[in-house]
Amino acid sequence: MTPAEFQAAGLYDPAAPGAAERLELLAWLEERGVTLEQMQQADARGQLPFVASANVLRPGPYLTQQQLADRLGVGMDVVEAFRVSFALPPVAPDSPWCNEAEAAMFEAVASGVGLFGDKGMQRLSRVLGSSVSRIAEAMASTNTERLRDIAGLGASELDMAKANLMATQTAGAPARIISGLLSIHLQLASARLRERRLNPHEETVQGCVGFVDLVGSTTMSRSLSSRDLAAMVDRFEEVAHQVATNRRGRVVKFIGDEVMFVTGDADSACDIALSLIEAFAGDPSLTPRGGLAEGPLLDRCGDYYGPVVNLAARLGELAVPREVLVTAEVAAHLTGPGLRCEAAGRRALRGFDEPIPLMTVHRA
């Protein structure tokens, strides 16, 4: 394609600053099979340096939603239901969007339905969709930080395009990591649930659930730069993840500046909460507090619900900075010599009919 053709397409202006670099980028994109229409669409969105990566990441040809339904031998409503479960944006029935690898993914859903039932597979698909969406956001965010650093060194559009293409071409590495981790975590999760299941015919497990949040982070965030705020969030999540993992617990989720974790015993849960408070002892601007409760937890696809969870959350809200409030059940089940509890009185909690007797837990 000639410079005149690029100019006619509105992609190139020989009189503009950096015209030679733009022409190099356009020629490089053409060598990689990017069509003129794709270049125009990407340029209109300010994404021209990244269009080659899109072709590598999701190569065509593409099926429409209707063609996918026909291939699977199911109605459009079934495909649409799983599209939503996988957290994929809406598409028109006649819009090409699904390539062969993605069609195979939808074909795998059928075997899942046969094993778990439609409702169970829908629930599992929602977890898969939301989890993979977050993984993708994390990968994209990490790469964006890298590209921002490259741009700060004066990189050209072509340099940016090459750097982004390199990242895209290595995107299969996280998939291999996920595949390897899945087998390990599936074995661990199955063992945990079997050990903690109260009744094989019910969906509850016995466990200790905790919430720890950073008091003062909301006020502090208003005075921080976005870079410093990101560093604070990263530090909290890193410490919480390490502490919970090394003490036989599992981080269920982060909710802003709060972490929810679950363990199989009261000693581990108290150790995790106190360790998080100790980790930030040298920072007077961030003062963690926590709440723990123990009992039957409703287990739903890796998350936990029920009165015990609600109680732990309320205790976390009620605790003062650097305090860990626990229920009498948690205190009664402590077996290690390194922990002690003190009475903290009976407290009226939102959502509970009667005042709850509480304790504070400390290192012995």
Sine and cosine of phi, psi and omega as CSV:
sin_phi,cos_phi,sin_psi,cos_psi,sin_omega,cos_omega
0.00,0.00,0.68,-0.73,-0.09,-1.00
-1.00,0.03,0.32,-0.95,0.08,-1.00
-0.84,0.54,-0.57,0.82,0.00,-1.00
-0.90,0.43,-0.60,0.80,0.01,-1.00
-0.94,0.35,-0.64,0.77,0.08,-1.00
-0.89,0.45,-0.63,0.78,0.01,-1.00
-0.91,0.41,-0.67,0.75,0.01,-1.00
-0.90,0.43,-0.48,0.87,0.00,-1.00
-0.99,0.13,-0.04,1.00,0.03,-1.00
0.99,0.15,0.30,0.95,-0.05,-1.00
-0.98,-0.19,-0.21,0.98,-0.15,-0.99
-0.57,-0.82,0.74,-0.68,0.07,-1.00
-0.80,-0.60,0.95,-0.30,-0.07,-1.00
-0.88,0.48,-0.32,0.95,-0.02,-1.00
-1.00,-0.05,-0.11,0.99,-0.07,-1.00
-0.98,0.17,0.48,-0.88,0.10,-0.99
-0.87,0.50,0.66,-0.75,0.01,-1.00
0.96,0.28,0.39,0.92,-0.04,-1.00
-0.88,0.48,-0.66,0.75,-0.03,-1.00
-0.90,0.44,-0.65,0.76,0.02,-1.00
-0.92,0.40,-0.62,0.78,0.04,-1.00
-0.89,0.45,-0.65,0.76,0.00,-1.00
-0.91,0.42,-0.61,0.79,0.07,-1.00
-0.88,0.47,-0.66,0.75,0.02,-1.00
-0.89,0.45,-0.71,0.70,-0.03,-1.00
-0.89,0.46,-0.66,0.75,0.02,-1.00
-0.91,0.41,-0.64,0.77,0.02,-1.00
-0.90,0.44,-0.66,0.75,0.03,-1.00
-0.91,0.42,-0.66,0.75,0.00,-1.00
-0.89,0.46,-0.63,0.78,0.03,-1.00
-0.87,0.49,-0.44,0.90,-0.03,-1.00
-0.99,-0.14,0.30,0.95,0.14,-0.99
0.99,0.13,0.20,0.98,0.03,-1.00
-0.98,0.22,0.80,-0.60,-0.04,-1.00
-0.98,0.20,0.29,-0.96,0.02,-1.00
-0.88,0.47,-0.64,0.77,0.01,-1.00
-0.90,0.44,-0.66,0.75,0.04,-1.00
-0.89,0.45,-0.64,0.77,0.05,-1.00
-0.88,0.47,-0.69,0.72,-0.02,-1.00
-0.90,0.44,-0.69,0.73,0.01,-1.00
-0.90,0.44,-0.68,0.73,0.00,-1.00
-0.92,0.39,-0.65,0.76,-0.01,-1.00
-0.90,0.43,-0.59,0.81,0.02,-1.00
-0.90,0.44,-0.46,0.89,0.02,-1.00
-1.00,-0.09,0.03,1.00,-0.05,-1.00
0.95,0.31,0.45,0.89,-0.10,-1.00
-0.86,-0.50,0.39,0.92,-0.10,-1.00
-0.85,0.53,-0.68,0.74,-0.02,-1.00
-0.90,0.43,-0.20,0.98,-0.12,-0.99
-0.94,-0.33,0.06,1.00,-0.10,-1.00
-0.95,0.32,-0.51,0.86,0.02,-1.00
-0.91,0.41,-0.56,0.83,0.00,-1.00
-0.91,0.42,-0.58,0.81,0.00,-1.00
-0.89,0.45,-0.62,0.79,0.02,-1.00
-0.92,0.39,-0.57,0.82,0.00,-1.00
-0.97,0.26,-0.64,0.77,-0.08,-1.00
-0.93,0.36,-0.68,0.73,-0.03,-1.00
-0.71,-0.70,0.97,0.23,-0.03,-1.00
-0.93,0.36,0.56,-0.83,0.07,-1.00
-0.99,0.14,-0.13,-0.99,0.08,1.00
-0.97,0.24,0.21,-0.98,-0.10,-1.00
-0.89,-0.46,0.56,-0.83,0.12,-0.99
-1.00,-0.10,0.47,-0.88,0.16,-0.99
-0.99,0.14,0.19,-0.98,0.04,-1.00
-0.86,0.51,-0.64,0.76,0.00,-1.00
-0.93,0.38,-0.67,0.74,0.03,-1.00
-0.89,0.45,-0.61,0.80,0.04,-1.00
-0.90,0.43,-0.69,0.72,0.02,-1.00
-0.89,0.46,-0.66,0.75,0.01,-1.00
-0.90,0.44,-0.67,0.74,0.00,-1.00
-0.90,0.44,-0.64,0.77,-0.02,-1.00
-0.98,0.22,-0.27,0.96,-0.03,-1.00
0.95,0.31,0.54,0.84,0.00,-1.00
-0.78,-0.63,0.19,-0.98,0.03,-1.00
-0.97,0.22,0.31,-0.95,0.03,-1.00
-0.88,0.48,-0.51,0.86,-0.02,-1.00
-0.90,0.43,-0.55,0.83,0.01,-1.00
-0.93,0.36,-0.73,0.68,0.02,-1.00
-0.88,0.48,-0.67,0.74,-0.02,-1.00
-0.89,0.45,-0.65,0.76,-0.01,-1.00
-0.89,0.46,-0.68,0.73,0.00,-1.00
-0.97,0.23,-0.45,0.89,0.12,-0.99
-0.86,0.51,-0.72,0.69,0.01,-1.00
-0.91,0.41,-0.68,0.73,0.00,-1.00
-0.86,0.51,-0.60,0.80,0.01,-1.00
-0.99,0.15,0.11,0.99,0.05,-1.00
0.89,0.46,0.59,0.80,0.03,-1.00
-0.99,-0.13,0.64,-0.77,-0.07,-1.00
-0.92,0.38,0.36,-0.93,-0.03,-1.00
-0.91,0.41,0.55,-0.84,0.05,-1.00
-0.69,-0.73,0.47,-0.89,0.05,-1.00
-0.95,0.30,0.51,-0.86,-0.04,-1.00
-0.84,0.54,-0.50,0.86,-0.05,-1.00
-0.98,-0.20,0.24,0.97,-0.02,-1.00
-1.00,-0.08,0.86,-0.51,0.03,-1.00
-0.92,0.38,0.80,-0.60,-0.03,-1.00
-0.48,-0.88,-0.30,0.95,-0.17,-0.99
-0.93,-0.37,0.88,-0.48,0.01,-1.00
-1.00,0.04,-0.06,-1.00,-0.12,-0.99
-0.90,0.43,-0.66,0.75,0.00,-1.00
-0.89,0.45,-0.62,0.78,-0.01,-1.00
-0.96,0.29,-0.53,0.85,0.09,-1.00
-0.90,0.44,-0.63,0.77,0.04,-1.00
-0.89,0.45,-0.55,0.84,0.06,-1.00
-0.89,0.46,-0.69,0.72,0.02,-1.00
-0.93,0.38,-0.53,0.85,0.05,-1.00
-0.91,0.42,-0.55,0.83,0.02,-1.00
-0.92,0.40,-0.40,0.92,0.02,-1.00
-0.88,0.48,-0.58,0.81,-0.03,-1.00
-0.87,0.50,-0.67,0.74,0.02,-1.00
-0.93,0.38,-0.54,0.84,0.05,-1.00
-0.92,0.40,-0.63,0.77,0.04,-1.00
-0.90,0.44,-0.64,0.77,0.02,-1.00
-0.90,0.44,-0.51,0.86,-0.03,-1.00
-1.00,0.03,-0.71,0.70,-0.12,-0.99
-0.97,-0.24,-0.15,0.99,-0.12,-0.99
1.00,0.10,0.32,-0.95,-0.07,-1.00
-0.89,0.45,-0.71,0.71,-0.04,-1.00
-0.91,0.42,-0.69,0.72,0.00,-1.00
-0.90,0.43,-0.64,0.77,0.00,-1.00
-0.94,0.33,-0.56,0.83,0.07,-1.00
-0.89,0.46,-0.68,0.73,-0.01,-1.00
-0.90,0.43,-0.71,0.71,0.03,-1.00
-0.90,0.44,-0.62,0.79,0.00,-1.00
-0.90,0.43,-0.58,0.81,0.04,-1.00
-0.90,0.44,-0.66,0.75,0.03,-1.00
-0.91,0.41,-0.70,0.72,0.04,-1.00
-0.87,0.50,-0.73,0.69,-0.03,-1.00
-0.88,0.48,-0.75,0.66,-0.03,-1.00
-0.93,0.37,-0.60,0.80,-0.01,-1.00
-0.93,0.36,-0.73,0.69,0.00,-1.00
-0.92,0.40,-0.57,0.82,0.05,-1.00
-0.87,0.49,-0.67,0.74,0.02,-1.00
-0.93,0.38,-0.65,0.76,0.04,-1.00
-0.86,0.51,-0.70,0.72,0.01,-1.00
-0.89,0.45,-0.66,0.75,0.05,-1.00
-0.87,0.49,-0.67,0.74,0.00,-1.00
-0.90,0.43,-0.68,0.74,0.03,-1.00
-0.89,0.45,-0.71,0.70,-0.01,-1.00
-0.91,0.42,-0.64,0.77,0.00,-1.00
-0.91,0.42,-0.68,0.73,0.02,-1.00
-0.89,0.46,-0.66,0.75,0.02,-1.00
-0.93,0.37,-0.59,0.81,0.03,-1.00
-0.89,0.46,-0.65,0.76,0.05,-1.00
-0.88,0.47,-0.66,0.75,0.02,-1.00
-0.89,0.45,-0.71,0.70,0.00,-1.00
-0.91,0.40,-0.57,0.82,0.03,-1.00
-0.90,0.44,-0.63,0.77,0.04,-1.00
-0.91,0.41,-0.64,0.77,0.02,-1.00
-0.90,0.43,-0.68,0.73,0.01,-1.00
-0.89,0.46,-0.56,0.83,0.01,-1.00
-0.91,0.41,-0.32,0.95,0.03,-1.00
-1.00,-0.04,0.16,0.99,0.06,-1.00
1.00,0.08,0.45,0.89,-0.02,-1.00
-0.92,0.39,0.52,-0.85,0.06,-1.00
-0.99,0.12,0.13,-0.99,0.06,-1.00
-0.86,0.51,-0.62,0.78,0.00,-1.00
-0.92,0.38,-0.64,0.77,0.06,-1.00
-0.87,0.50,-0.68,0.73,0.01,-1.00
-0.90,0.44,-0.66,0.75,-0.01,-1.00
-0.89,0.45,-0.68,0.73,0.00,-1.00
-0.92,0.40,-0.66,0.75,0.00,-1.00
-0.90,0.43,-0.64,0.77,0.00,-1.00
-0.95,0.33,-0.60,0.80,0.03,-1.00
-0.90,0.43,-0.62,0.78,0.03,-1.00
-0.88,0.48,-0.68,0.74,0.02,-1.00
-0.91,0.43,-0.64,0.77,-0.01,-1.00
-0.91,0.41,-0.63,0.77,-0.02,-1.00
-0.93,0.37,-0.33,0.94,0.04,-1.00
-0.98,-0.20,0.20,0.98,-0.04,-1.00
-0.92,0.40,-0.29,0.96,0.03,-1.00
-0.95,0.33,-0.35,0.94,-0.02,-1.00
-0.88,0.48,-0.74,0.67,0.07,-1.00
-0.86,0.51,-0.55,0.84,0.03,-1.00
-0.90,0.44,-0.62,0.78,0.05,-1.00
-0.93,0.37,-0.60,0.80,0.05,-1.00
-0.89,0.46,-0.72,0.69,0.00,-1.00
-0.87,0.49,-0.68,0.74,-0.01,-1.00
-0.87,0.49,-0.68,0.73,0.02,-1.00
-0.93,0.36,-0.67,0.74,-0.01,-1.00
-0.92,0.39,-0.55,0.83,-0.08,-1.00
-0.86,0.51,-0.68,0.73,-0.01,-1.00
-0.89,0.45,-0.68,0.73,-0.01,-1.00
-0.90,0.43,-0.77,0.64,-0.07,-1.00
-0.93,0.36,-0.50,0.86,0.05,-1.00
-0.91,0.42,-0.66,0.75,0.04,-1.00
-0.90,0.43,-0.70,0.72,0.00,-1.00
-0.90,0.44,-0.71,0.71,-0.03,-1.00
-0.90,0.43,-0.66,0.75,0.01,-1.00
-0.88,0.47,-0.68,0.74,0.01,-1.00
-0.91,0.41,-0.68,0.73,0.01,-1.00
-0.86,0.50,-0.74,0.68,-0.06,-1.00
-0.92,0.40,-0.61,0.79,0.03,-1.00
-0.90,0.43,-0.63,0.78,-0.02,-1.00
-0.94,0.34,-0.57,0.82,-0.13,-0.99
-0.99,-0.16,-0.14,0.99,-0.03,-1.00
-0.91,0.42,0.84,-0.55,-0.01,-1.00
-0.95,0.30,-0.63,0.78,-0.05,-1.00
-0.53,-0.85,0.82,-0.58,-0.05,-1.00
-0.86,0.50,-0.30,0.96,-0.02,-1.00
-0.99,-0.12,0.03,1.00,0.00,-1.00
-0.87,-0.49,0.19,-0.98,-0.07,-1.00
-0.96,-0.27,0.36,0.93,0.01,-1.00
-0.96,-0.29,0.52,-0.86,0.08,-1.00
-0.80,-0.60,0.43,-0.90,0.06,-1.00
-1.00,0.04,0.78,-0.63,-0.01,-1.00
-0.24,-0.97,0.13,-0.99,0.05,-1.00
-0.89,-0.45,0.83,-0.56,-0.07,-1.00
-0.91,-0.40,0.61,-0.79,-0.03,-1.00
-0.71,-0.71,0.45,-0.89,0.11,-0.99
-0.78,-0.63,0.75,-0.67,0.10,-0.99
-0.74,-0.67,0.77,-0.63,0.05,-1.00
-0.78,-0.63,0.25,-0.97,-0.04,-1.00
-0.99,-0.16,0.97,-0.24,0.06,-1.00
-0.93,0.36,0.74,-0.67,0.01,-1.00
0.99,-0.13,-0.17,0.98,-0.05,-1.00
-0.93,0.36,-0.55,0.83,-0.01,-1.00
-0.90,0.43,-0.73,0.68,0.04,-1.00
-0.90,0.43,-0.68,0.73,-0.04,-1.00
-0.90,0.43,-0.60,0.80,-0.06,-1.00
-0.89,0.46,-0.44,0.90,-0.01,-1.00
-0.95,0.30,-0.34,0.94,-0.01,-1.00
-0.97,-0.24,-0.02,1.00,-0.03,-1.00
-1.00,-0.10,0.48,-0.88,0.18,-0.98
-0.96,0.30,0.30,-0.96,0.00,-1.00
-0.88,0.48,-0.57,0.82,0.02,-1.00
-0.92,0.40,-0.69,0.73,0.00,-1.00
-0.93,0.36,-0.61,0.79,0.05,-1.00
-0.90,0.45,-0.67,0.74,0.04,-1.00
-0.88,0.48,-0.63,0.78,0.02,-1.00
-0.91,0.42,-0.63,0.78,0.02,-1.00
-0.91,0.42,-0.71,0.70,0.02,-1.00
-0.89,0.46,-0.70,0.72,0.01,-1.00
-0.86,0.50,-0.67,0.74,-0.02,-1.00
-0.90,0.43,-0.71,0.70,-0.01,-1.00
-0.88,0.48,-0.73,0.68,-0.03,-1.00
-0.91,0.41,-0.64,0.77,0.00,-1.00
-0.90,0.44,-0.73,0.68,-0.01,-1.00
-0.90,0.44,-0.71,0.70,-0.01,-1.00
-0.88,0.48,-0.67,0.74,-0.01,-1.00
-0.90,0.43,-0.72,0.69,-0.02,-1.00
-0.90,0.43,-0.72,0.70,-0.04,-1.00
-0.89,0.46,-0.74,0.67,-0.03,-1.00
-0.90,0.44,-0.70,0.71,-0.04,-1.00
-0.90,0.44,-0.67,0.74,-0.06,-1.00
-0.98,0.20,-0.05,1.00,0.03,-1.00
-0.84,-0.54,0.53,0.85,0.11,-0.99
0.89,0.45,0.44,0.90,0.05,-1.00
-0.93,-0.36,0.03,-1.00,0.05,-1.00
-0.65,-0.76,0.78,-0.63,0.13,-0.99
-0.95,0.32,0.86,-0.52,0.04,-1.00
-0.99,0.15,-0.72,0.70,0.01,-1.00
-0.15,-0.99,0.33,-0.94,0.16,-0.99
-0.96,-0.27,0.70,-0.71,0.02,-1.00
-0.84,-0.55,1.00,-0.01,-0.10,-1.00
0.90,0.44,-0.86,-0.51,0.00,-1.00
-0.99,-0.11,0.42,0.91,-0.02,-1.00
-0.82,-0.57,0.62,-0.79,0.07,-1.00
-0.90,-0.43,0.66,-0.75,0.13,-0.99
-0.94,-0.35,0.78,-0.63,0.01,-1.00
-0.70,-0.71,0.30,-0.95,-0.01,-1.00
-0.65,-0.76,0.59,-0.81,0.06,-1.00
-0.68,-0.73,0.10,-0.99,0.02,-1.00
-1.00,-0.07,-0.09,1.00,-0.03,-1.00
-0.51,-0.86,0.38,-0.92,-0.08,-1.00
-0.93,0.37,-0.61,0.79,-0.03,-1.00
-0.87,0.50,-0.73,0.68,0.00,-1.00
-0.89,0.45,-0.67,0.74,-0.03,-1.00
-0.89,0.46,-0.70,0.72,0.02,-1.00
-0.91,0.42,-0.64,0.77,0.01,-1.00
-0.88,0.48,-0.67,0.74,0.01,-1.00
-0.89,0.45,-0.76,0.65,-0.04,-1.00
-0.88,0.47,-0.71,0.70,-0.01,-1.00
-0.92,0.38,-0.59,0.81,0.02,-1.00
-0.91,0.41,-0.58,0.81,0.05,-1.00
-0.92,0.40,-0.65,0.76,0.04,-1.00
-0.91,0.43,-0.67,0.74,0.00,-1.00
-0.92,0.40,-0.53,0.85,-0.03,-1.00
-0.90,0.43,-0.45,0.89,-0.03,-1.00
-0.94,-0.35,0.33,0.95,-0.05,-1.00
-0.90,0.44,-0.48,0.88,-0.03,-1.00
-1.00,0.07,0.07,1.00,-0.02,-1.00
-0.89,-0.45,0.99,-0.14,-0.06,-1.00
-0.92,0.40,-0.29,0.96,-0.02,-1.00
-0.99,0.13,-0.31,0.95,0.01,-1.00
-0.84,-0.54,0.92,-0.40,-0.07,-1.00
-0.84,-0.55,0.99,-0.15,-0.02,-1.00
-0.92,0.40,0.39,-0.92,0.13,-0.99
-0.55,-0.84,0.36,-0.93,-0.08,-1.00
-0.51,-0.86,0.26,-0.97,0.07,-1.00
-0.61,-0.79,0.65,-0.76,-0.04,-1.00
-0.74,-0.67,0.61,-0.79,0.11,-0.99
-0.60,-0.80,0.44,-0.90,-0.07,-1.00
-0.76,-0.65,0.56,-0.83,0.03,-1.00
0.47,-0.88,-0.31,-0.95,-0.01,-1.00
-0.96,0.29,0.78,-0.63,-0.01,-1.00
-0.90,-0.44,0.72,-0.69,0.09,-1.00
-0.98,0.20,0.90,-0.44,-0.06,-1.00
-1.00,-0.08,0.89,-0.46,0.01,-1.00
-0.72,-0.69,0.98,-0.19,0.13,-0.99
0.80,0.60,0.74,0.68,0.09,-1.00
1.00,0.02,-0.09,1.00,0.06,-1.00
-0.90,-0.44,0.20,-0.98,-0.08,-1.00
-0.74,-0.67,0.58,-0.81,-0.08,-1.00
-0.65,-0.76,0.13,-0.99,0.10,-0.99
0.90,-0.44,0.08,-1.00,-0.06,-1.00
-0.85,0.53,-0.61,0.80,-0.02,-1.00
-0.90,0.43,-0.66,0.75,0.04,-1.00
-0.90,0.43,-0.70,0.71,0.01,-1.00
-0.88,0.47,-0.62,0.78,0.00,-1.00
-0.90,0.43,-0.71,0.70,0.01,-1.00
-0.87,0.49,-0.64,0.77,0.02,-1.00
-0.90,0.44,-0.65,0.76,0.02,-1.00
-0.90,0.43,-0.64,0.77,0.01,-1.00
-0.90,0.43,-0.62,0.79,0.04,-1.00
-0.88,0.47,-0.60,0.80,0.03,-1.00
-0.95,0.31,-0.51,0.86,-0.09,-1.00
-0.99,0.12,-0.47,0.88,-0.07,-1.00
-0.89,0.47,0.53,-0.85,0.10,-0.99
-1.00,0.05,0.26,-0.97,0.00,-1.00
-0.79,0.61,0.70,-0.71,0.00,-1.00
0.92,0.40,0.37,0.93,0.05,-1.00
-0.91,-0.42,0.58,-0.81,0.12,-0.99
-0.87,-0.49,0.92,-0.40,0.04,-1.00
-1.00,-0.06,0.67,-0.74,0.00,-1.00
-0.72,-0.70,0.34,-0.94,0.06,-1.00
-0.99,0.16,0.24,-0.97,0.04,-1.00
-0.89,0.46,-0.52,0.86,0.01,-1.00
-0.91,0.42,-0.68,0.74,0.03,-1.00
-0.89,0.46,-0.73,0.68,-0.01,-1.00
-0.87,0.49,-0.63,0.78,-0.04,-1.00
-0.93,0.36,-0.42,0.91,-0.07,-1.00
-0.99,-0.14,0.09,1.00,0.07,-1.00
-0.95,0.31,0.76,-0.65,-0.05,-1.00
-0.88,-0.47,-0.34,0.94,-0.06,-1.00
-0.98,0.20,0.48,-0.88,-0.01,-1.00
-0.98,0.22,-0.18,0.98,-0.11,-0.99
-1.00,0.03,0.05,1.00,-0.05,-1.00
-0.79,-0.61,0.56,-0.83,0.09,-1.00
-0.66,-0.76,0.43,-0.90,-0.02,-1.00
-0.83,-0.55,0.51,-0.86,0.09,-1.00
-0.80,-0.60,0.58,-0.81,0.00,-1.00
-0.90,0.44,0.67,-0.74,0.03,-1.00
-0.86,-0.51,0.26,0.97,0.05,-1.00
1.00,0.10,0.06,-1.00,0.06,-1.00
-0.99,-0.13,0.75,-0.66,-0.07,-1.00
-0.85,-0.52,0.64,-0.76,0.12,-0.99
-0.99,0.10,0.83,-0.55,-0.06,-1.00
-0.90,-0.43,0.63,-0.78,0.03,-1.00
-0.85,0.52,0.79,-0.61,0.02,-1.00
1.00,-0.04,-0.06,1.00,0.00,-1.00
-0.86,-0.51,0.71,-0.71,-0.12,-0.99
-0.94,0.34,-0.64,0.76,-0.09,-1.00
-0.92,-0.39,0.50,-0.87,0.10,-0.99
-0.85,0.53,0.60,-0.80,-0.06,-1.00
-0.96,-0.28,0.79,-0.61,0.10,-1.00
-0.94,0.33,0.78,-0.62,-0.09,-1.00
-0.84,-0.54,0.33,-0.94,0.04,-1.00
-0.71,-0.70,0.41,-0.91,0.19,-0.98
-0.96,-0.28,0.61,-0.79,-0.02,-1.00
-0.93,-0.37,0.63,-0.78,-0.02,-1.00
-0.68,-0.73,0.23,-0.97,0.20,-0.98
-0.95,0.31,0.64,-0.77,0.03,-1.00
-0.94,0.34,0.00,0.00,0.00,0.00
